Amino acid sequence: MNFGEKVKKLRTEKGWSQAELGRRIGKTQRTIVGYETGASYPRKREVYSQLAGLFDVDVNYLLTENEEFMTEVGHQFGRRGQLQAESILSQTRELFAGGSLSETDQIAFLTEMQQIFLDSKRIAKDKYTPKKYKANAHDNGED
């Protein structure tokens, strides 16, 4: 069960609408719909903590390995980065559909792919960010 499925299940068990859940965590109904459909993930870890508190579940129940990765990507690279990462994860799942690798090897491969993605995004961001913005980020202590 992925993050969105968990949120939907827990929300419906409470008898809340998507709009009501959104109000409780300071998000719009549209954001909750995005979470539940898998179209988006929370960008900040605090949202996972808020949801865990509301649903009275351990935050780790909501935050599986892929969701943690997607949160990190969203925080560092925004929605576009999340879409790119989701595409890679989807293609990786398709690669394993034949079941030729053990589960341990699949996890190791996926973890390595996630690290390659993050490293590539960081290198590209550094390489293609104009110098004037790099100077401003450095001056503001954003390094």
C-alpha distance (Angstrom), angle and dihedral (degrees) to the residues before:
residue distance angle dihedral
M1 . . .
N2 3.80 . .
F3 3.79 128.2 .
G4 3.81 95.4 -92.1
E5 3.79 93.2 49.7
K6 3.80 90.2 49.8
V7 3.81 92.9 50.5
K8 3.80 92.2 48.3
K9 3.81 92.5 47.8
L10 3.81 93.5 48.2
R11 3.80 92.8 43.9
T12 3.80 93.7 51.2
E13 3.81 91.0 46.3
K14 3.83 87.1 58.1
G15 3.80 90.1 47.7
W16 3.80 92.6 -123.3
S17 3.77 127.0 145.3
Q18 3.78 119.7 -129.3
A19 3.80 88.9 -107.8
E20 3.81 91.2 52.9
L21 3.79 93.0 50.3
G22 3.80 88.7 48.2
R23 3.81 91.6 53.4
R24 3.80 91.1 49.5
I25 3.81 92.3 56.5
G26 3.80 99.0 31.6
K27 3.80 96.7 -106.9
T28 3.80 133.3 118.5
Q29 3.78 125.2 -104.5
R30 3.80 87.0 -113.8
T31 3.82 89.8 59.0
I32 3.82 91.3 51.0
V33 3.81 90.2 49.5
G34 3.81 88.2 52.3
Y35 3.80 91.4 51.5
E36 3.80 93.3 48.2
T37 3.79 94.9 47.3
G38 3.79 93.0 46.2
A39 3.80 91.6 -117.9
S40 3.80 90.9 121.6
Y41 3.78 143.1 11.5
P42 3.80 130.4 -150.6
R43 3.79 110.9 -85.3
K44 3.79 93.7 -150.6
R45 3.78 129.5 54.7
E46 3.80 90.2 -136.7
V47 3.81 89.5 72.4
Y48 3.81 90.2 59.0
S49 3.81 88.8 50.9
Q50 3.81 91.6 48.9
L51 3.80 91.5 50.5
A52 3.80 92.7 46.0
G53 3.80 89.8 52.0
L54 3.80 93.5 48.3
F55 3.79 93.2 47.2
D56 3.81 94.0 39.4
V57 3.81 93.3 -126.5
D58 3.78 132.8 126.3
V59 3.80 111.3 -91.0
N60 3.82 88.4 -127.5
Y61 3.80 88.7 64.9
L62 3.80 88.4 63.5
L63 3.78 96.8 35.1
T64 3.79 108.3 66.0
E65 3.79 121.7 167.7
N66 3.81 94.6 -88.1
E67 3.79 94.1 46.2
E68 3.79 91.0 49.7
F69 3.79 89.3 51.2
M70 3.81 91.9 47.5
T71 3.81 90.9 49.8
E72 3.79 90.8 52.5
V73 3.80 91.3 47.8
G74 3.80 91.6 48.6
H75 3.77 92.3 49.0
Q76 3.79 93.5 49.4
F77 3.81 103.2 32.7
G78 3.81 107.9 17.6
R79 3.77 130.6 -134.3
R80 3.80 94.7 -38.6
G81 3.79 90.8 55.9
Q82 3.81 90.0 49.4
L83 3.80 90.9 52.9
Q84 3.79 91.0 50.2
A85 3.80 91.9 48.0
E86 3.81 92.3 47.8
S87 3.80 89.4 52.6
I88 3.81 90.7 53.0
L89 3.82 92.1 47.1
S90 3.79 90.8 48.9
Q91 3.79 91.9 50.6
T92 3.80 90.0 47.6
R93 3.83 91.3 52.6
E94 3.81 88.6 51.6
L95 3.80 89.8 50.5
F96 3.81 89.7 57.2
A97 3.80 95.1 44.8
G98 3.81 89.6 100.6
G99 3.80 90.3 58.6
S100 3.80 96.2 -135.3
L101 3.83 94.9 139.9
S102 3.77 125.7 64.1
E103 3.81 116.3 -110.0
T104 3.81 90.0 -109.0
D105 3.81 91.0 53.2
Q106 3.82 91.3 46.3
I107 3.81 90.9 53.5
A108 3.80 91.5 47.0
F109 3.80 90.8 49.7
L110 3.81 93.0 47.3
T111 3.80 91.8 48.2
E112 3.79 90.5 51.1
M113 3.83 91.4 47.9
Q114 3.79 89.9 51.9
Q115 3.80 91.2 51.5
I116 3.81 91.7 47.7
F117 3.81 89.6 51.0
L118 3.81 92.9 50.7
D119 3.80 92.8 45.5
S120 3.81 91.4 48.7
K121 3.79 92.5 49.6
R122 3.82 91.7 49.3
I123 3.81 92.2 49.1
A124 3.81 92.3 47.3
K125 3.80 91.9 47.0
D126 3.80 90.8 51.5
K127 3.79 93.8 43.0
Y128 3.80 97.8 47.2
T129 3.81 102.1 35.0
P130 3.81 107.8 106.7
K131 3.80 114.3 -111.9
K132 3.81 92.9 -118.2
Y133 3.82 89.9 61.1
K134 3.80 92.5 45.0
A135 3.81 89.2 53.5
N136 3.81 91.4 50.1
A137 3.80 92.2 48.2
H138 3.78 90.3 49.7
D139 3.82 92.6 47.3
N140 3.80 90.6 50.3
G141 3.80 92.7 50.1
E142 3.81 93.4 -112.7
D143 3.82 95.5 133.4
